Amino acid sequence: MLGMNVQEIDASLFAQWLEDDGHQLRVIDVRQMEEIAQGTVPKAEALPLHILPAKVHELGKTEKLVMVCRSGARSAQACMFLQQQGYANVYNLRGGMMGWVQSGFPAYQLA
């Protein structure tokens, strides 16, 4: 399924990145708004997958982007799309929100 080389990070590495101010992260949740309303990861911005192509210009090509969804499938699609647009610093949260919560991390309400 992952034709291109999608870089993945697991929940514990992602949590470390969030705590480390040296990692200038932009966290993008590509799920539908009603899914995101049930909880997401820290610092997440809502950008549903179907809107991503129209908003891609709002993401900096040099930013470190972490893509999040429910299971990791839609966020992997988002990563592949971004890579095709020339974004290199893109990471998929392995297992998505399910992996995050199963790793013992809490779900947050979108600010």
C-alpha positions, 0 to 999 in steps of 0.5 A: 500500500505504501508505494512511496517511502513514507517515514513513520514515527511511533507514539513514543517518539512522537511524544518525545518530539512534542516535548522537545522544543528543538523539534519545530513540529506542525501536527496535521490531523487529516480526519473528518471534523466529527472524528477530531472532535472526539479527541486528537493528539497535542498541537494538532491542527485540523485539515481533513484529507479531502481539503488538503490539496486546496490548502497545501500551499499553507504548509511550509516545505521546510516544516517538519510535518506529522500527519495523524488519522484514526489508524494511519492509513489516511495520514499515509495517503496525506504523506504520499500526496505531500511527498509528490508535491515536494515536501520531504520532512513529512512523517506518518504517526504509525497506528494513528490515534488508535496507536497513540491511545493504545500506547497510553497517551491521552486524547486531547480536545482541539484548542 
